[in-house]
Amino acid sequence: MMSLDEAIKGRRSVRVYKSDEVKRDLIRECIEAATFAPSAKNGQQWRFIVLAGESKDKFTDLYRKELDKLTINVGSSYGSCTMMEEAPVVIMVWNTNELGWITEGHSVSAAIQNLLLKAYSLGLGTCWIGDVFYTYEAIMHYFKKPWELIAAITVGWPDVNPGPRLRLSVDDVAEFLY
Ligand SMILES: Cc1cc2nc3c(=O)[nH]c(=O)nc-3n(C[C@H](O)[C@H](O)[C@H](O)COP(=O)(O)O)c2cc1C
């Protein structure tokens, strides 16, 4: 079994996937790992909608059409759209946001990281996609949930093996006041 250090340090965003299907049980395992994250007041604010096949195609069609309507610079969004079109599974991640606290969103981010690490330990590739925010209103309207969109996550069997990326060191990011 993969050690925690191997999972944390070996995980990379995967943006190219094989077309092979990902069994629902594996996605369930990843979501179960997500549910063990810490959460504000143990509110477990995370919610997930798993898209594959037709439900995924409908969503990515909407996303691409909405991107086409925008006149602003959408950055990497078309790349993220293609990634979602090609990945066998896309998980939409939501925050129930019942109390309207900023910390509720933080809970959901913690859950996403658990999900990504579990997926990696199962040999799956994932990518956290924030580019869905470019079309936030349209996506909210499309799913009609009383929640707040946090991210989309692509999941699939990797068809690339990204090497390590440069990381800031502990001394770059931490101050020790003792
Ligand atoms: C909040 C957030 C939003 C992100 N949005 C996107 C995105 O829209 N498209 C994309 O290709 N990658 C996205 N990523 C992935 C980052 O680019 C990636 O995590 C970062 O470059 C570090 O690489 P690594 O994940 O391989 O360690 C996002 C990551 C985070 C945490």
The ligand as an SDF file (V2000), in Angstrom:
LIG
                    3D

 31 33  0  0  0  0  0  0  0  0999 V2000
   -8.1390   25.8050   -6.6460 C   0  0  0  0  0  0  0  0  0  0  0  0
   -7.4780   25.1420   -7.8250 C   0  0  0  0  0  0  0  0  0  0  0  0
   -7.9490   25.3920   -9.1020 C   0  0  0  0  0  0  0  0  0  0  0  0
   -7.3700   24.7730  -10.2120 C   0  0  0  0  0  0  0  0  0  0  0  0
   -7.8980   24.9800  -11.4520 N   0  0  0  0  0  0  0  0  0  0  0  0
   -7.3710   24.3420  -12.5150 C   0  0  0  0  0  0  0  0  0  0  0  0
   -7.9870   24.4710  -13.7940 C   0  0  0  0  0  0  0  0  0  0  0  0
   -9.0190   25.1250  -13.9450 O   0  0  0  0  0  0  0  0  0  0  0  0
   -7.4250   23.8250  -14.8400 N   0  0  0  0  0  0  0  0  0  0  0  0
   -6.3050   23.0640  -14.6900 C   0  0  0  0  0  0  0  0  0  0  0  0
   -5.8260   22.4960  -15.6810 O   0  0  0  0  0  0  0  0  0  0  0  0
   -5.7070   22.8870  -13.4780 N   0  0  0  0  0  0  0  0  0  0  0  0
   -6.2180   23.5020  -12.3960 C   0  0  0  0  0  0  0  0  0  0  0  0
   -5.6770   23.3060  -11.1450 N   0  0  0  0  0  0  0  0  0  0  0  0
   -4.5040   22.4300  -10.9960 C   0  0  0  0  0  0  0  0  0  0  0  0
   -3.2310   23.2530  -10.7470 C   0  0  0  0  0  0  0  0  0  0  0  0
   -2.8140   23.8620  -11.9420 O   0  0  0  0  0  0  0  0  0  0  0  0
   -2.1430   22.3290  -10.1910 C   0  0  0  0  0  0  0  0  0  0  0  0
   -2.5720   21.7590   -8.9740 O   0  0  0  0  0  0  0  0  0  0  0  0
   -0.8430   23.0800   -9.9460 C   0  0  0  0  0  0  0  0  0  0  0  0
   -0.2900   23.5430  -11.1550 O   0  0  0  0  0  0  0  0  0  0  0  0
    0.2110   22.1900   -9.2360 C   0  0  0  0  0  0  0  0  0  0  0  0
    0.4430   21.0200   -9.9880 O   0  0  0  0  0  0  0  0  0  0  0  0
    0.1740   19.5790   -9.3720 P   0  0  0  0  0  0  0  0  0  0  0  0
   -1.2890   19.4580   -9.0300 O   0  0  0  0  0  0  0  0  0  0  0  0
    0.5670   18.6120  -10.4610 O   0  0  0  0  0  0  0  0  0  0  0  0
    1.0170   19.4130   -8.1450 O   0  0  0  0  0  0  0  0  0  0  0  0
   -6.2460   23.9080  -10.0310 C   0  0  0  0  0  0  0  0  0  0  0  0
   -5.7940   23.6350   -8.7280 C   0  0  0  0  0  0  0  0  0  0  0  0
   -6.4040   24.2340   -7.6440 C   0  0  0  0  0  0  0  0  0  0  0  0
   -5.9470   23.8840   -6.2450 C   0  0  0  0  0  0  0  0  0  0  0  0
  1  2  1  0
  2  3  1  0
  2 30  2  0
  3  4  2  0
  4  5  1  0
  4 28  1  0
  5  6  2  0
  6  7  1  0
  6 13  1  0
  7  8  2  0
  7  9  1  0
  9 10  1  0
 10 11  2  0
 10 12  1  0
 12 13  2  0
 13 14  1  0
 14 15  1  0
 14 28  1  0
 15 16  1  0
 16 17  1  0
 16 18  1  0
 18 19  1  0
 18 20  1  0
 20 21  1  0
 20 22  1  0
 22 23  1  0
 23 24  1  0
 24 25  2  0
 24 26  1  0
 24 27  1  0
 28 29  2  0
 29 30  1  0
 30 31  1  0
M  END
$$$$
